[in-house]
Amino acid sequence: MNKDRKIKIAVLMGGPSAEHNVSLATGKMILGALDKSKYFAKGIVISRNGRWPISPEKVKKEYDVAFIAMHGAYGEDGQIQSLLEKLQIPYTGSNSLSSWLGMNKPASLELFKKSGLAVPKFVTLRKEEIGLCRLNKLAVSLPLVIKPANHGSSVGVSIVKNKNRFLPALLSAGQYSGRIMIQKYILGREVTCGAIEKNGKLVALPPTEIIPKSGEFFDYKSKYLPGGSQEITPARLPKNLTKKIQDIAKKTHRLIGASGMSRTDMIVEKLKIYVLEINTIPGMTKTSLLPQAAKAAGISFPQMLDLIIESALKKVTSY
């Protein structure tokens, strides 16, 4: 690549998931923050039915790298990554397998558990089994968190504290996924910690403590509405606990084989840290957590985007 010319970036945004609008917000933030002296960037808005405004083959011909600013199904679960790999288009973030693993919450939590990390007890069921599911027959008891097994942005997530809410919560989660996760609810301090690759080294960012204002947990409204939650970065935690959280964020990143960046959500109950999930494409809207954490570490949003792009261009690809 000629170092004297601007790097051409296709920012892929939108897509056929319930997180389409969040993806558009992420994409617009990225387009607005990219250093115009370094990059020529254009948004490629993929429709809700998965149609591209230009062909992926044309993206390969006209751009140097694809910046994936998509969340949820298609954009974050390995599908678009697999397509880009087949076409040999360099792209930001994790490869197709790591993306699938990050989005598949039961699979990633089983991996984390086997590696010695604490995770909340959970069971899964297929959408078709909702009518047959009985609360008193489950291996987990109230209170529960019920969520789609492969979705993000807390879409379709419910906290269930009594049996009357059990079936409605299953039906809500079933609207977004064919597989549902029923997880033990743990009352504790909600924290999240980002990891980013910098100069070939994986660096954990300062953790953020999340105190939702609009609900009991960090739901969709808390995440994306201004003032929806109180977010404290760095989190008000002892140094040794902060270090443990950062070590876990790096460990989960490495366990799934993530690239570029990730963000791991956790619950701290007393001094025990439970891993809830890992996000391979964290949100980058005005209220998003990864940019906040990077800023606390002295990394501006444009600088963070530089690091993500550098990681994509340096990445040794297997396709």
C-alpha positions, 0 to 999 in steps of 0.5 A: 500500500502506498503510504503517501496516499489516504487509506480508503475505508468502507464503513459497513453499517446497518444490516438485517438485525434488531440492532440496525439503528444502533449500527447506523449510529455507530457507523456515523460516529466512526465516519465523523471521527476518522482522521480525514488527513489519513483516510478517505472513508464512505459509509456502506449502508446495508439494508434491513433485508441484507442488500448492499448498495454496491457489491462486495466485489466492488468494495474489494476493488475500491477500498483498502479495508472494511470497517465493520460497524455492525451489531447483532445478526449478520454483522457480529456473528461471523456471517459478514466476516466469512463473506469478507474472508472469501473475497479476501477483503481486509476488515476490522475486528475478529475473524468469522469463527471468533465472531460466531463464538463471541455472539453465541453466549452459551458456547463462549460461557462454556469456554470461559467456565472450562478455562476457570472463569466464574460464570452464572449458572445457565440452561438453554432451550429452543424456541419450539420448547417454550410451551413445554418449559416448566420453571420447577423442572429447570436446573436454575431457580428464581431470580433469572435473566432470560435472553436471546442466546445470540443477540446483543444490545440487551435486546429481548432481555428480561429479569424474572423474579416471579413465576408470572413473568417467566413465560412472557420473558421466554416469548420476548427472547424468542422473538429475537432468537431460535435459542433462549438462554435462562441464566441465574440472576446475580445481584452485584455491581455491573462492570465492563472492561474493554481490551484493545490491540496497541502496537501489537500488544493487547491492552486492557482499558480502565473498567467502567461501573454501570448504574442503570437509571431507567431499569434494574439492569443495563438494558437497551434504553440504559445503553443508548438513551442519553442519561439512561445510566450512570457510568463511572470510568474508571470504576470505583474499585480497589486496585487489586479488583481492577487488575483482576477485571482487566486480566479477565477482559484480556483472557476472554479476548484471547480465549475466543481468539478476538482481534482488534478490540473487545469488551467483556461484561461482568458482575462483581458479587462481593469479591467474586467476578462473574463473566456475563458475555464478551462483545467483539464489536462494542458500540461506538455511539455517543453513549457507548462504553468503549470510547469512554474507557479509551478516553480515560486511558488517554486514547481519543476516539480518533486514535482508538479508530487508528489502532483498530484499523492498524490491527486490521491491516497488520492482521495475518489472515487465514483466508 
